[in-house]
Amino acid sequence: MTKTRAPAALSLPLGLLVALTGCSAQDRATDPAEVRELAGSTQARHSREGAEAHLRSVVRAYDEETPLTLGLVSLDDTCAGGTAADWLSSSEDDRYKIRCTLRVSAYYGADPKRIAQALDGVFSAGDREAAAGDGAAGTVPFGHDDYRTRLVAYYAGRGPNPTGPDTPEPVQVSDPSQTLSWDTARSDPPTRAEEPGPPAAGGPPLSRHLREPASTTVADVRARHGMVFRLELSSVDYYSVSKDGRTVQDWE
């Protein structure tokens, strides 16, 4: 008697069978055409404009409220589609259809003989914003706390390295929203702010890469002023949509 062979699907392990039959749109990577459509949507554009306006206001605040002189702005805007679900492990990347992120860095010139005055001016701007206590506070978040006061004294030649004896020259202050760093003045060999990285591939609406002014380099800013301060703003996820279709991030 000839035996009837069971269908191939029935002979698969139960876990694999469930995985195969349960595959849905939420399990797959986002189709590139859908990523492009979402990135160019009115909602994405509105969120992009709001996030960029905020980040640029922070950049301007340093130019207008501190002794630093703005020389170059670097902006990178990227939108990426979600990945396929991994049955063995899950990550944030497989939970959304699209996520768009803005990254902004600004480069300012200063006189290397006046680092103390430049830092003191930055911290004074932070003091004023903290005292104002309104929505503008936070664009320059660094005020005169104990460490920063000793940092100014160190660069003015009135005190020791605030990080301790025999430690490297301090070259940054930071908080969760931003990092301000500067070229070393007392280190050998010196460390300096580097040029912005290469642009992301894709082109609008998936990516934008701006350098303002386009022909200016970090080296140009340094040559004009003597040293460079770099302001790196924390990246902002300004627009994302989960795979169930909910907008889970929208800049207001």
C-alpha positions as a printed Julia matrix, in Angstrom:
252×3 Matrix{Float64}:
  0.0    0.0    0.0
  1.31   3.43  -0.94
  1.58   5.81   1.98
  0.3    9.35   1.57
  3.03  11.92   2.32
  1.98  14.72   4.66
  2.13  18.26   3.29
  5.58  19.8    3.74
  4.25  22.58   5.96
  2.93  20.03   8.47
  6.34  18.48   8.87
  7.96  21.8    9.86
  8.71  22.51  13.53
  5.75  24.2   15.17
  7.71  27.38  16.07
  8.91  27.9   12.52
  5.45  27.22  11.12
  3.95  29.87  13.4
  6.64  32.33  12.38
  6.02  31.78   8.68
  2.26  31.91   8.81
  2.23  34.85  11.22
  4.35  37.1    9.02
  2.55  40.38   8.37
  3.22  43.89   7.21
  4.35  44.75  10.74
  7.02  42.04  10.53
  8.57  43.17   7.26
 11.01  45.97   6.52
  9.29  49.11   5.28
  9.05  49.28   1.5
 11.45  51.99   0.17
  8.63  53.64  -1.76
  6.6   54.0    1.44
  9.62  55.39   3.29
 10.03  58.06   0.62
  6.31  58.87   0.65
  6.26  59.27   4.45
  9.45  61.34   4.46
  7.9   63.75   1.96
  4.54  63.98   3.7
  3.08  67.24   5.0
  3.31  65.99   8.57
  6.98  65.07   8.22
  7.74  68.41   6.61
  5.95  70.29   9.4
  7.86  68.38  12.07
 11.15  68.86  10.21
 10.66  72.62  10.0
  9.79  72.89  13.7
 12.78  70.84  14.86
 15.18  72.69  12.58
 13.92  76.09  13.74
 14.54  75.09  17.36
 18.06  73.82  16.73
 18.96  76.9   14.72
 17.72  79.12  17.56
 20.25  77.45  19.86
 23.03  78.02  17.32
 22.07  81.7   17.03
 21.95  82.14  20.8
 25.65  81.35  21.11
 26.47  83.85  18.36
 24.26  86.6   19.78
 24.63  86.11  23.55
 28.26  84.98  23.97
 31.69  86.2   22.78
 31.85  83.36  20.23
 31.5   84.22  16.54
 29.56  81.81  14.35
 31.57  80.63  11.37
 30.0   77.41  10.05
 26.83  75.35  10.54
 26.58  71.67   9.63
 23.13  70.07   9.35
 22.36  66.44   8.55
 18.74  65.33   8.11
 18.06  61.62   7.5
 14.94  59.46   7.27
 15.3   55.68   7.51
 12.79  52.87   7.13
 12.19  50.24   9.76
 13.88  46.85   9.53
 12.32  43.39   9.36
 11.42  41.71  12.62
 14.06  39.4   14.07
 12.45  36.32  15.63
 15.38  35.78  17.98
 15.7   39.32  19.26
 13.77  42.55  18.92
 15.09  46.06  18.52
 13.62  49.52  18.21
 14.48  49.53  14.5
 11.92  46.84  13.7
  9.04  48.63  15.43
  8.6   51.64  13.16
  7.87  52.35   9.5
 10.08  55.43   9.4
 12.21  57.53  11.69
 13.63  60.94  10.79
 16.53  62.52  12.66
 18.21  65.93  12.61
 21.82  66.47  13.67
 23.3   69.96  13.92
 26.8   71.11  14.77
 28.04  74.7   14.75
 31.6   75.99  14.67
 32.55  79.32  16.23
 35.74  81.33  16.16
 37.49  82.84  19.17
 40.81  84.41  20.12
 43.03  81.69  21.66
 44.5   84.32  24.03
 41.02  84.98  25.39
 39.69  81.48  26.1
 38.91  82.44  29.7
 36.88  85.45  28.58
 35.06  83.39  25.95
 34.1   80.69  28.46
 33.13  83.27  31.07
 30.85  84.89  28.5
 29.22  81.55  27.66
 28.6   80.81  31.33
 27.24  84.32  31.92
 24.73  83.74  29.11
 23.73  80.51  30.83
 23.3   82.38  34.1
 21.01  84.92  32.43
 18.85  82.24  30.84
 18.53  80.32  34.1
 17.51  83.52  35.91
 14.92  84.31  33.23
 13.09  81.08  34.0
 11.05  81.12  30.78
 10.81  78.99  27.67
 13.97  80.49  26.23
 16.08  79.06  29.05
 18.11  76.07  27.91
 19.5   77.35  24.64
 22.73  78.05  26.58
 22.45  75.67  29.54
 25.92  76.16  31.04
 26.09  78.59  33.95
 28.77  79.38  36.53
 28.74  76.31  38.76
 31.81  75.45  40.87
 33.57  73.46  38.15
 32.98  76.01  35.39
 34.13  78.88  37.61
 37.36  77.0   38.28
 37.64  76.25  34.54
 37.61  79.98  33.78
 40.23  80.58  36.49
 42.42  77.84  34.99
 42.42  79.4   31.53
 42.95  82.85  33.04
 46.07  81.57  34.82
 44.56  82.02  38.28
 44.01  78.42  39.28
 44.9   74.76  38.75
 43.35  72.33  36.29
 39.81  71.83  37.67
 39.87  68.13  36.76
 42.87  67.54  39.0
 46.68  67.54  38.84
 48.37  65.63  36.03
 45.11  65.3   34.08
 44.57  66.29  30.44
 43.56  69.82  29.56
 39.75  70.09  29.89
 38.2   70.8   26.51
 34.43  70.5   26.89
 31.3   71.09  28.91
 28.16  69.1   28.24
 24.63  68.28  29.31
 22.03  65.92  27.77
 21.06  68.49  25.11
 24.46  69.61  23.83
 28.24  69.52  24.08
 30.5   72.55  23.72
 34.16  71.7   23.02
 37.17  73.72  21.95
 40.68  73.48  20.52
 43.32  72.82  23.18
 45.62  75.69  24.14
 48.09  73.98  26.47
 48.42  70.44  25.12
 51.23  69.01  23.02
 50.29  67.74  20.55
 47.19  69.9   20.34
 43.72  68.51  19.63
 41.4   70.42  17.35
 37.84  70.33  16.09
 37.64  68.22  12.94
 35.8   68.92   9.72
 32.18  67.68   9.44
 31.75  64.14   8.12
 30.6   63.18   4.63
 26.93  63.52   3.65
 24.47  60.65   3.91
 23.31  59.08   0.66
 19.77  59.27  -0.66
 18.91  62.89  -1.37
 15.67  64.7   -0.39
 13.3   63.82   1.12
 15.34  60.94   2.59
 18.39  63.02   3.42
 19.68  66.59   3.42
 23.23  67.68   4.03
 23.84  71.42   4.52
 27.03  73.37   5.12
 26.46  77.07   5.71
 28.37  78.82   4.2
 28.87  76.03   1.69
 32.44  77.0    0.82
 33.64  77.48   4.42
 35.63  74.86   6.32
 36.52  74.47   9.99
 40.1   75.26   9.0
 38.87  78.55   7.51
 37.18  79.49  10.8
 40.37  78.66  12.72
 42.55  80.65  10.33
 40.27  83.68  10.65
 39.93  83.7   14.44
 42.77  81.62  15.87
 40.78  78.78  17.46
 37.49  76.93  17.1
 34.68  76.12  19.51
 32.37  73.32  18.37
 28.76  73.12  19.52
 27.28  69.67  18.98
 23.54  69.51  19.6
 22.07  66.17  20.58
 20.3   64.51  17.66
 16.54  65.05  17.48
 14.17  62.31  16.3
 11.58  64.7   14.95
  9.22  62.32  13.12
  8.52  58.61  13.33
  5.61  56.3   12.58
  5.17  52.9   14.18
  4.34  49.85  12.07
  0.76  49.89  13.3
  0.42  53.32  11.68
  0.52  55.51  14.76
  2.64  58.66  14.68
  4.73  58.15  17.78
  7.01  61.15  17.34
  5.94  64.49  15.94
  7.79  67.72  16.71
  5.48  70.38  18.05
